[in-house]
Amino acid sequence: MKKFGKVAAIVGIILAALVFIDYGFSVYCYNSAINKRYETYEPTSLKISDFPDLTSTRYQFTSDKGQKLSGYLYSTEGTPKGIVVIAHGLGSGHNFYMEAANFFAKHGYYAFAYDVTGNDSSEGKSIGGIPQGVIDLDSAITFVEESGNFPKIPIMLFGHSWGAYSACSVLEYHPEVKAVIAVSGCNESSDVFEVGARQEAGSLAALMVPCVKVHERIKFGKVAGATAMKGFENSDARVMVVHSEDDDVVGINYGYDIYYDKYKNDPRFSFMRLKDNGHSYVFDDTTYIDEFNEEFAGWLDTLDYDYADRDNEEQFIKDKADYIHKNLDRQRWSNKLDTRMFDQFVAFLDNDASSKSAKVSAGWMQVLDLGF
């Protein structure tokens, strides 16, 4: 018996050590892949001057730990039908979505876009983790509702990728939101890590994801358990879900398929399943992007040094920025949206802006396969 007890103790110690190593490695990978500070690349950043009829007003508001976040109200002339709060994706601040803000503003809405903690003009050494997106969106909505800076009009949400997860999940805390457009999102915060982990580590991701969930729960508490499905269950908001089948950043099975399985016959929900729009530029007409990338590749071939050599890194960064500044057609760069798709978005929002109840379908198509 003593020998058995000794063996059991050794096995227990080994298992505990393996769990500790698994947890430590998983958290390290999570922080390395996600928990960073993100800055928009200046040469390709959008500017208010790119949109002649658009005005911008900057605000600051406080989030959970006292950090100051920057928010921007985008508008054009006229009385707004509602306020669209824009939640950005991972790796970019709100700047990436200025075209969307401009489109909503030109079609009768205020657009309030902000930078999440650790992004661009907001405070924070890093984003902290995926649940921070829900926390900061909660703070942004509360600011819009309670600061006195904005009219009392319907609030809608537009989110892409990480922002789509945040926009759906925050409904648990803001059931008053009238409508959500969720593009290329996922159901759980850990999904963002899982997708990349499966690509890099294959089946080993199954050992890492539980550790990441524990890590997020320890760091963020209850909000780490926020999911899009919980948000839907606690809200009467109408929801439009958009995803492309070829999305290799956030697979369609992590969000769209889950929601469609439960809500395909619910008049609150509309689904737009795309074929080959990818992830980052899912709502863009990529004609000019492809043209510029081809021209840029040709420019790379003209360089008289190896731009991949680390010794030439500083020179290449400077030359690349100079090339973009001189050759980027800003008029085309700031007008890449697929307007057919955004016309559908605005029609969806208009349904709620003109009605007193969020439970109105008005004959809206429940499944949209528009062949974009």
PADO-765362 format. One record per residue (C-alpha): residue in three letters; x, y, z; residue number from 1. Coordinates in Angstrom, 2 decimals. Layout:
REM PADO-765362
<'ALA' <X Y Z> NUM>
...
***
This chain:
REM PADO-765362
<'MET' <0.00 0.00 0.00> 1>
<'LYS' <2.83 2.38 0.85> 2>
<'LYS' <4.44 1.66 -2.49> 3>
<'PHE' <1.15 2.29 -4.31> 4>
<'GLY' <0.67 5.54 -2.41> 5>
<'LYS' <4.16 6.67 -3.35> 6>
<'VAL' <3.58 5.87 -7.02> 7>
<'ALA' <0.24 7.69 -6.94> 8>
<'ALA' <1.91 10.73 -5.40> 9>
<'ILE' <4.59 10.76 -8.09> 10>
<'VAL' <1.97 10.41 -10.83> 11>
<'GLY' <-0.02 13.23 -9.23> 12>
<'ILE' <3.04 15.49 -9.15> 13>
<'ILE' <3.83 14.72 -12.79> 14>
<'LEU' <0.24 15.41 -13.87> 15>
<'ALA' <0.17 18.66 -11.89> 16>
<'ALA' <3.44 19.70 -13.51> 17>
<'LEU' <2.07 18.92 -16.97> 18>
<'VAL' <-1.07 20.95 -16.28> 19>
<'PHE' <1.04 23.84 -15.00> 20>
<'ILE' <3.26 23.69 -18.09> 21>
<'ASP' <0.21 23.49 -20.37> 22>
<'TYR' <-1.38 26.49 -18.65> 23>
<'GLY' <1.80 28.56 -18.71> 24>
<'PHE' <2.50 27.77 -22.35> 25>
<'SER' <-1.09 28.49 -23.38> 26>
<'VAL' <-1.12 31.86 -21.62> 27>
<'TYR' <2.24 32.71 -23.18> 28>
<'CYS' <0.88 31.93 -26.65> 29>
<'TYR' <-2.30 33.91 -25.93> 30>
<'ASN' <-0.36 36.98 -24.84> 31>
<'SER' <2.09 36.69 -27.73> 32>
<'ALA' <-0.65 36.40 -30.33> 33>
<'ILE' <-3.33 38.69 -28.91> 34>
<'ASN' <-2.35 40.76 -25.89> 35>
<'LYS' <-0.46 43.56 -27.64> 36>
<'ARG' <-0.83 47.25 -28.34> 37>
<'TYR' <-2.08 47.94 -31.87> 38>
<'GLU' <-1.37 51.05 -33.92> 39>
<'THR' <-2.87 51.80 -37.31> 40>
<'TYR' <-0.24 51.94 -40.06> 41>
<'GLU' <-0.01 55.65 -40.85> 42>
<'PRO' <0.65 55.54 -44.63> 43>
<'THR' <-2.60 53.66 -45.30> 44>
<'SER' <-4.65 55.24 -42.50> 45>
<'LEU' <-7.82 57.07 -43.45> 46>
<'LYS' <-8.20 60.78 -42.74> 47>
<'ILE' <-11.23 62.99 -42.25> 48>
<'SER' <-10.07 64.96 -45.31> 49>
<'ASP' <-10.72 61.83 -47.41> 50>
<'PHE' <-14.45 62.37 -46.84> 51>
<'PRO' <-15.47 65.90 -47.93> 52>
<'ASP' <-18.95 65.95 -46.38> 53>
<'LEU' <-18.03 64.22 -43.12> 54>
<'THR' <-17.48 65.99 -39.81> 55>
<'SER' <-15.75 64.48 -36.80> 56>
<'THR' <-15.90 65.36 -33.10> 57>
<'ARG' <-13.56 63.66 -30.67> 58>
<'TYR' <-14.61 62.63 -27.17> 59>
<'GLN' <-12.93 60.85 -24.30> 60>
<'PHE' <-14.65 58.47 -21.93> 61>
<'THR' <-13.54 56.15 -19.15> 62>
<'SER' <-13.55 52.37 -19.16> 63>
<'ASP' <-13.27 49.76 -16.41> 64>
<'LYS' <-9.85 50.54 -14.91> 65>
<'GLY' <-10.01 54.29 -15.35> 66>
<'GLN' <-8.27 54.23 -18.73> 67>
<'LYS' <-9.33 56.97 -21.14> 68>
<'LEU' <-10.72 55.81 -24.46> 69>
<'SER' <-11.06 57.99 -27.52> 70>
<'GLY' <-14.36 58.06 -29.36> 71>
<'TYR' <-15.33 59.94 -32.50> 72>
<'LEU' <-18.74 61.09 -33.62> 73>
<'TYR' <-19.03 61.13 -37.41> 74>
<'SER' <-21.93 62.96 -38.98> 75>
<'THR' <-23.22 64.91 -41.95> 76>
<'GLU' <-25.95 67.53 -42.15> 77>
<'GLY' <-29.49 66.55 -41.27> 78>
<'THR' <-31.43 65.03 -38.39> 79>
<'PRO' <-30.07 61.58 -37.48> 80>
<'LYS' <-32.34 58.54 -37.48> 81>
<'GLY' <-30.16 56.74 -34.94> 82>
<'ILE' <-26.62 56.28 -33.65> 83>
<'VAL' <-24.54 53.41 -35.01> 84>
<'VAL' <-21.80 52.47 -32.53> 85>
<'ILE' <-18.93 50.85 -34.44> 86>
<'ALA' <-16.84 48.16 -32.71> 87>
<'HIS' <-13.56 47.49 -34.51> 88>
<'GLY' <-11.69 44.25 -35.08> 89>
<'LEU' <-8.41 42.93 -33.70> 90>
<'GLY' <-5.27 44.54 -35.08> 91>
<'SER' <-6.78 47.88 -36.00> 92>
<'GLY' <-8.41 50.81 -34.28> 93>
<'HIS' <-11.57 52.48 -35.48> 94>
<'ASN' <-9.67 54.13 -38.36> 95>
<'PHE' <-10.07 51.00 -40.49> 96>
<'TYR' <-13.84 51.55 -40.38> 97>
<'MET' <-14.02 55.24 -41.28> 98>
<'GLU' <-15.50 54.33 -44.66> 99>
<'ALA' <-18.32 52.53 -42.87> 100>
<'ALA' <-18.82 55.52 -40.58> 101>
<'ASN' <-18.97 57.80 -43.61> 102>
<'PHE' <-21.54 55.58 -45.34> 103>
<'PHE' <-23.80 55.44 -42.30> 104>
<'ALA' <-23.48 59.21 -41.82> 105>
<'LYS' <-24.34 59.91 -45.46> 106>
<'HIS' <-27.45 57.77 -45.08> 107>
<'GLY' <-28.90 59.59 -42.10> 108>
<'TYR' <-27.15 58.15 -39.05> 109>
<'TYR' <-24.66 59.35 -36.49> 110>
<'ALA' <-21.71 56.97 -36.33> 111>
<'PHE' <-19.83 56.73 -33.04> 112>
<'ALA' <-16.54 54.86 -33.43> 113>
<'TYR' <-13.93 54.39 -30.72> 114>
<'ASP' <-10.55 52.80 -30.10> 115>
<'VAL' <-10.56 49.88 -27.67> 116>
<'THR' <-8.07 49.87 -24.78> 117>
<'GLY' <-4.54 49.48 -26.14> 118>
<'ASN' <-5.43 50.70 -29.63> 119>
<'ASP' <-4.39 53.88 -31.42> 120>
<'SER' <-5.45 57.00 -29.48> 121>
<'SER' <-6.88 55.17 -26.46> 122>
<'GLU' <-4.85 54.51 -23.33> 123>
<'GLY' <-3.48 51.09 -22.43> 124>
<'LYS' <-0.16 49.31 -22.89> 125>
<'SER' <-2.03 46.41 -24.52> 126>
<'ILE' <-5.58 45.25 -25.09> 127>
<'GLY' <-5.40 42.84 -22.15> 128>
<'GLY' <-7.49 40.17 -23.82> 129>
<'ILE' <-10.54 39.53 -25.96> 130>
<'PRO' <-13.14 40.18 -23.20> 131>
<'GLN' <-11.87 43.77 -23.01> 132>
<'GLY' <-13.78 44.38 -26.22> 133>
<'VAL' <-17.10 43.72 -24.48> 134>
<'ILE' <-16.09 45.87 -21.50> 135>
<'ASP' <-15.12 48.83 -23.66> 136>
<'LEU' <-18.21 48.57 -25.87> 137>
<'ASP' <-20.32 48.56 -22.71> 138>
<'SER' <-18.51 51.76 -21.66> 139>
<'ALA' <-18.99 53.32 -25.11> 140>
<'ILE' <-22.74 52.63 -25.16> 141>
<'THR' <-23.11 53.97 -21.62> 142>
<'PHE' <-21.24 57.13 -22.63> 143>
<'VAL' <-23.50 57.67 -25.63> 144>
<'GLU' <-26.59 57.18 -23.47> 145>
<'GLU' <-25.59 59.12 -20.37> 146>
<'SER' <-23.05 61.83 -21.27> 147>
<'GLY' <-25.63 64.29 -22.56> 148>
<'ASN' <-23.62 64.84 -25.74> 149>
<'PHE' <-25.97 62.90 -28.00> 150>
<'PRO' <-29.69 63.01 -28.78> 151>
<'LYS' <-32.03 60.34 -27.41> 152>
<'ILE' <-32.40 58.32 -30.58> 153>
<'PRO' <-32.19 54.55 -31.28> 154>
<'ILE' <-28.80 52.92 -30.72> 155>
<'MET' <-27.59 50.32 -33.19> 156>
<'LEU' <-24.31 48.39 -33.28> 157>
<'PHE' <-22.00 47.50 -36.15> 158>
<'GLY' <-19.13 45.14 -35.40> 159>
<'HIS' <-16.55 43.29 -37.45> 160>
<'SER' <-14.55 40.25 -36.29> 161>
<'TRP' <-13.63 40.90 -32.62> 162>
<'GLY' <-16.05 43.80 -32.78> 163>
<'ALA' <-18.85 41.51 -33.98> 164>
<'TYR' <-18.28 39.22 -31.01> 165>
<'SER' <-18.35 42.25 -28.71> 166>
<'ALA' <-21.46 43.74 -30.34> 167>
<'CYS' <-23.47 40.54 -29.94> 168>
<'SER' <-22.22 39.70 -26.45> 169>
<'VAL' <-22.81 43.19 -25.05> 170>
<'LEU' <-26.56 42.77 -25.68> 171>
<'GLU' <-26.64 40.89 -22.37> 172>
<'TYR' <-25.83 44.20 -20.66> 173>
<'HIS' <-27.63 46.53 -23.08> 174>
<'PRO' <-30.94 44.97 -24.13> 175>
<'GLU' <-32.14 48.44 -25.11> 176>
<'VAL' <-30.01 48.31 -28.28> 177>
<'LYS' <-32.36 48.15 -31.26> 178>
<'ALA' <-30.29 46.35 -33.90> 179>
<'VAL' <-26.91 44.73 -34.51> 180>
<'ILE' <-24.99 44.05 -37.70> 181>
<'ALA' <-22.37 41.39 -36.87> 182>
<'VAL' <-19.81 40.72 -39.60> 183>
<'SER' <-17.34 37.81 -39.47> 184>
<'GLY' <-17.71 37.29 -35.73> 185>
<'CYS' <-17.63 34.40 -33.28> 186>
<'ASN' <-19.68 33.23 -30.31> 187>
<'GLU' <-17.09 32.99 -27.50> 188>
<'SER' <-14.04 35.06 -26.60> 189>
<'SER' <-11.77 32.00 -26.65> 190>
<'ASP' <-12.78 31.31 -30.26> 191>
<'VAL' <-10.46 34.08 -31.43> 192>
<'PHE' <-7.49 32.23 -29.93> 193>
<'GLU' <-8.73 28.78 -30.89> 194>
<'VAL' <-8.84 29.52 -34.62> 195>
<'GLY' <-5.18 30.52 -34.70> 196>
<'ALA' <-4.14 27.75 -32.32> 197>
<'ARG' <-5.71 25.08 -34.52> 198>
<'GLN' <-3.91 26.47 -37.56> 199>
<'GLU' <-0.55 26.51 -35.79> 200>
<'ALA' <-0.76 23.59 -33.36> 201>
<'GLY' <-3.43 21.32 -34.81> 202>
<'SER' <-5.00 18.94 -32.31> 203>
<'LEU' <-2.85 20.36 -29.48> 204>
<'ALA' <-5.19 23.35 -29.49> 205>
<'ALA' <-7.67 21.17 -27.61> 206>
<'LEU' <-5.27 21.22 -24.65> 207>
<'MET' <-4.68 24.97 -24.87> 208>
<'VAL' <-8.20 26.38 -25.19> 209>
<'PRO' <-9.39 25.25 -21.71> 210>
<'CYS' <-6.35 26.97 -20.20> 211>
<'VAL' <-7.12 30.16 -22.11> 212>
<'LYS' <-10.70 30.08 -20.82> 213>
<'VAL' <-9.43 29.78 -17.25> 214>
<'HIS' <-6.93 32.60 -17.85> 215>
<'GLU' <-9.62 34.92 -19.20> 216>
<'ARG' <-11.95 34.06 -16.31> 217>
<'ILE' <-9.23 34.85 -13.76> 218>
<'LYS' <-8.34 38.13 -15.47> 219>
<'PHE' <-11.77 39.41 -16.50> 220>
<'GLY' <-14.20 37.66 -14.18> 221>
<'LYS' <-17.80 37.15 -15.23> 222>
<'VAL' <-17.49 39.08 -18.49> 223>
<'ALA' <-15.13 36.37 -19.79> 224>
<'GLY' <-18.19 34.15 -19.99> 225>
<'ALA' <-20.09 36.57 -22.21> 226>
<'THR' <-21.18 35.01 -25.49> 227>
<'ALA' <-23.12 36.13 -28.51> 228>
<'MET' <-25.79 33.52 -27.82> 229>
<'LYS' <-26.32 34.84 -24.29> 230>
<'GLY' <-26.61 38.32 -25.74> 231>
<'PHE' <-29.28 37.20 -28.19> 232>
<'GLU' <-31.24 35.47 -25.43> 233>
<'ASN' <-31.27 38.58 -23.24> 234>
<'SER' <-32.31 41.05 -25.91> 235>
<'ASP' <-35.09 41.79 -28.37> 236>
<'ALA' <-32.67 43.46 -30.79> 237>
<'ARG' <-32.86 42.54 -34.43> 238>
<'VAL' <-29.66 40.95 -35.66> 239>
<'MET' <-28.08 40.69 -39.09> 240>
<'VAL' <-25.29 38.11 -39.29> 241>
<'VAL' <-22.80 38.33 -42.16> 242>
<'HIS' <-20.01 35.84 -42.84> 243>
<'SER' <-18.05 34.47 -45.78> 244>
<'GLU' <-17.61 30.74 -46.28> 245>
<'ASP' <-13.90 31.12 -47.08> 246>
<'ASP' <-13.06 33.09 -43.91> 247>
<'ASP' <-9.81 31.56 -42.63> 248>
<'VAL' <-9.37 34.00 -39.73> 249>
<'VAL' <-12.67 33.36 -37.95> 250>
<'GLY' <-14.28 30.31 -39.49> 251>
<'ILE' <-17.97 30.52 -40.33> 252>
<'ASN' <-18.61 27.57 -37.99> 253>
<'TYR' <-17.55 29.67 -34.98> 254>
<'GLY' <-20.44 32.10 -35.30> 255>
<'TYR' <-22.76 32.18 -38.30> 256>
<'ASP' <-23.46 28.43 -38.35> 257>
<'ILE' <-24.23 28.37 -34.61> 258>
<'TYR' <-26.63 31.30 -34.85> 259>
<'TYR' <-28.28 30.05 -38.04> 260>
<'ASP' <-28.94 26.64 -36.53> 261>
<'LYS' <-30.99 28.18 -33.72> 262>
<'TYR' <-32.41 31.36 -35.22> 263>
<'LYS' <-32.95 30.66 -38.93> 264>
<'ASN' <-36.74 30.85 -38.50> 265>
<'ASP' <-36.75 33.73 -36.03> 266>
<'PRO' <-38.01 36.99 -37.62> 267>
<'ARG' <-35.52 38.96 -35.51> 268>
<'PHE' <-32.62 37.49 -37.47> 269>
<'SER' <-31.33 38.01 -40.99> 270>
<'PHE' <-28.44 36.02 -42.43> 271>
<'MET' <-26.10 36.98 -45.25> 272>
<'ARG' <-23.87 34.06 -46.23> 273>
<'LEU' <-21.12 35.10 -48.65> 274>
<'LYS' <-18.96 32.89 -50.86> 275>
<'ASP' <-15.45 34.26 -51.30> 276>
<'ASN' <-15.17 37.59 -49.47> 277>
<'GLY' <-12.58 36.44 -46.95> 278>
<'HIS' <-12.26 38.18 -43.59> 279>
<'SER' <-10.39 41.48 -43.41> 280>
<'TYR' <-11.99 43.01 -46.50> 281>
<'VAL' <-15.26 41.12 -46.32> 282>
<'PHE' <-17.37 44.21 -47.05> 283>
<'ASP' <-15.01 45.84 -49.54> 284>
<'ASP' <-14.78 45.86 -53.30> 285>
<'THR' <-11.15 44.74 -53.52> 286>
<'THR' <-10.52 45.93 -57.08> 287>
<'TYR' <-8.24 48.78 -56.08> 288>
<'ILE' <-6.62 46.79 -53.27> 289>
<'ASP' <-5.62 44.11 -55.77> 290>
<'GLU' <-4.35 46.71 -58.24> 291>
<'PHE' <-2.25 48.47 -55.64> 292>
<'ASN' <-0.82 45.22 -54.29> 293>
<'GLU' <0.23 44.25 -57.82> 294>
<'GLU' <1.93 47.60 -58.33> 295>
<'PHE' <3.60 47.32 -54.93> 296>
<'ALA' <4.93 43.85 -55.77> 297>
<'GLY' <6.44 45.31 -58.95> 298>
<'TRP' <8.08 48.06 -56.91> 299>
<'LEU' <9.62 45.47 -54.57> 300>
<'ASP' <11.34 43.88 -57.56> 301>
<'THR' <13.06 47.19 -58.36> 302>
<'LEU' <14.78 47.52 -54.98> 303>
<'ASP' <18.55 47.20 -55.08> 304>
<'TYR' <18.72 45.53 -51.66> 305>
<'ASP' <17.21 42.51 -49.92> 306>
<'TYR' <14.21 43.97 -48.11> 307>
<'ALA' <13.78 40.71 -46.16> 308>
<'ASP' <17.24 41.06 -44.61> 309>
<'ARG' <16.95 42.38 -41.05> 310>
<'ASP' <19.97 44.60 -41.63> 311>
<'ASN' <17.87 46.49 -44.18> 312>
<'GLU' <14.71 46.64 -42.08> 313>
<'GLU' <14.95 50.32 -41.15> 314>
<'GLN' <15.64 51.37 -44.73> 315>
<'PHE' <12.78 49.27 -46.05> 316>
<'ILE' <10.30 50.69 -43.54> 317>
<'LYS' <11.18 54.20 -44.71> 318>
<'ASP' <11.13 53.35 -48.42> 319>
<'LYS' <7.84 51.48 -48.12> 320>
<'ALA' <6.16 54.40 -46.37> 321>
<'ASP' <7.51 56.83 -48.98> 322>
<'TYR' <6.22 54.65 -51.80> 323>
<'ILE' <2.73 54.42 -50.30> 324>
<'HIS' <2.54 58.15 -49.60> 325>
<'LYS' <3.46 58.94 -53.20> 326>
<'ASN' <1.46 56.26 -55.00> 327>
<'LEU' <-1.69 55.51 -53.00> 328>
<'ASP' <-4.76 56.90 -54.75> 329>
<'ARG' <-6.54 58.24 -51.70> 330>
<'GLN' <-9.79 58.85 -53.52> 331>
<'ARG' <-10.04 55.20 -54.52> 332>
<'TRP' <-8.58 53.98 -51.22> 333>
<'SER' <-11.29 55.76 -49.23> 334>
<'ASN' <-14.10 54.52 -51.49> 335>
<'LYS' <-13.64 50.76 -51.52> 336>
<'LEU' <-16.83 49.70 -49.75> 337>
<'ASP' <-19.13 47.31 -51.53> 338>
<'THR' <-22.03 49.75 -51.61> 339>
<'ARG' <-24.53 47.05 -52.58> 340>
<'MET' <-23.80 45.30 -49.32> 341>
<'PHE' <-23.94 48.51 -47.30> 342>
<'ASP' <-27.24 49.42 -48.93> 343>
<'GLN' <-28.56 46.20 -47.38> 344>
<'PHE' <-27.09 47.21 -44.02> 345>
<'VAL' <-28.77 50.61 -44.11> 346>
<'ALA' <-32.10 49.08 -45.15> 347>
<'PHE' <-31.83 46.77 -42.15> 348>
<'LEU' <-31.14 49.68 -39.79> 349>
<'ASP' <-33.87 51.82 -41.32> 350>
<'ASN' <-36.39 49.19 -40.33> 351>
<'ASP' <-35.68 49.88 -36.65> 352>
<'ALA' <-35.03 53.60 -36.90> 353>
<'SER' <-38.57 54.10 -38.18> 354>
<'SER' <-40.32 51.71 -35.81> 355>
<'LYS' <-41.11 51.81 -32.10> 356>
<'SER' <-40.40 48.15 -31.51> 357>
<'ALA' <-37.27 46.13 -32.16> 358>
<'LYS' <-39.46 43.11 -32.90> 359>
<'VAL' <-40.43 44.16 -36.41> 360>
<'SER' <-39.51 42.15 -39.49> 361>
<'ALA' <-41.30 44.24 -42.14> 362>
<'GLY' <-40.94 41.42 -44.64> 363>
<'TRP' <-37.15 41.30 -44.35> 364>
<'MET' <-35.50 38.34 -46.06> 365>
<'GLN' <-34.27 35.92 -43.41> 366>
<'VAL' <-31.53 34.32 -45.50> 367>
<'LEU' <-29.56 36.43 -47.93> 368>
<'ASP' <-27.20 34.89 -50.45> 369>
<'LEU' <-26.56 37.87 -52.68> 370>
<'GLY' <-23.68 36.39 -54.61> 371>
<'PHE' <-21.23 39.15 -53.71> 372>
***
